[in-house]
Amino acid sequence: MNKAEIKLLSTTALKTSIDELTAQFESTSGKKLVASYAPSTQIAKRVAEGEFADIAIVTGAGIDNLIKQSRVVPSTRVDIARSAIGVAVRPGTPRPDISSVAAFKQALLAAKSIGMSNPQGGGASGIYLWSVFERLGIADALKPKTIFGPGGPAGLIGLYLMRGEVEIGLQQMPELMAVPGVNVVGPVPGEMQSITLFSAGIPTVASDAATGKALAKFLTTPAASAVIKGKGMDPA
């Protein structure tokens, strides 16, 4: 890794925030930020397998697991943001009723197609939502008409919506908001909701831990928190 660069491995949920904040961080740190984005589960797996990074951002539980595996330095965990799971549709199409779990359950059953993060190795929202669908007894009915996004910037469910490939999209709010033109209906209701905490940590293989720590600290500043909030998350 070039000494003038810092490598970040991050959940896709924070991409739009970090994209907007990169220039400011590079100006203050004097380092070029080289970032790679994917679902938290995939990033955590890459860090667990020893991939090089100066800082990693995944779910809080993911950072805790990496600490237990001696892949992240215990004292470096910093909570960054909390994200809700949202619902979106294409512009000009009917908005599903999200006023209650019962109403949204019927909307999902009535929908011709649904897009969401893959519960198998995909994002945190897909893993949680599919477990809820199984608990509600609707997973078998939804599976044939559900497209599972692979995660990462190319797997944003809003892209599927805008291409007309799905009728209802489900994903982390900032990921839905990342696609211009998508009509975000709001957060999923009641027991369907799970707030995901995203946290940063410095991998034990980092070559520039100091700048990695500086980035984590920068992402908790008031200026960064304002950007994070504007992208659909609550600062931690």
C-alpha positions, 0 to 999 in steps of 0.5 A, a space after each residue: 500500500 502506498 504510504 500516501 494512501 489509507 485503505 478502507 473496507 466498509 459497509 455499503 450503507 455508509 458509501 454515500 456519506 463517506 463519498 461526500 466526506 472524502 475530500 474534507 478528510 483527505 485535506 485534513 489528513 494529507 492521505 488519499 482514501 482508497 475505499 472498497 464497499 460491500 455488505 457488512 457480512 462480506 467485509 467482515 469475512 474479508 477482514 477475518 481472512 486477513 485482507 489488508 485494510 487500515 480501517 474497517 466499518 461493519 456492524 457492531 456485532 461484526 466488529 465484536 466478532 473480529 475482535 474475538 478473532 484477533 483481527 481487529 484491535 479491541 481498543 479501536 472500536 468506534 460506533 459510527 451510525 445507526 440505520 433503519 430498514 426502509 421501503 421504496 418504490 418507483 416514482 409514479 407507482 402506488 405506495 404500499 401501506 406501511 402503517 402496521 405489520 399486518 398491512 405491510 404483510 398484505 402489501 408484500 403478498 399482493 406485490 408482483 415482485 420484491 427486491 431486497 438484499 440477499 439473506 445468504 451472505 448479503 446485507 444485514 437487512 436481508 438477513 433480518 427481514 427474511 427471518 421475519 418473513 419466515 416467522 410470519 409464515 410468508 417466506 415461501 409465498 414471497 421467495 418465487 417473486 423476490 430478487 435478491 441483490 448481491 450487495 455492494 454499490 452495484 446491488 443497490 435495490 433502488 437500481 432494480 426499482 428504477 429499471 422496473 425489475 421489482 415493484 417494492 424495494 427493501 434495504 437499509 434507508 441510506 442504500 435506498 436513498 443512494 439511487 436518484 429518483 427512488 421514492 422512499 416510502 419510509 421505514 418498515 413497521 413494527 417487528 419487521 424493523 431492526 436498527 443496525 449499528 455500524 462501527 469502525 475498527 482498526 484491523 491488526 494488519 493495518 499499516 497506518 493505524 493512526 490515520 485509520 483512527 483519525 478517520 473513525 474519529 472524523 466520522 463522529 464529528 458534528 460535520 460528519 454526523 450532519 452528513 450521515 443524518 442527511 443520508 438517512 442514518 442516525 449518528 451513533 
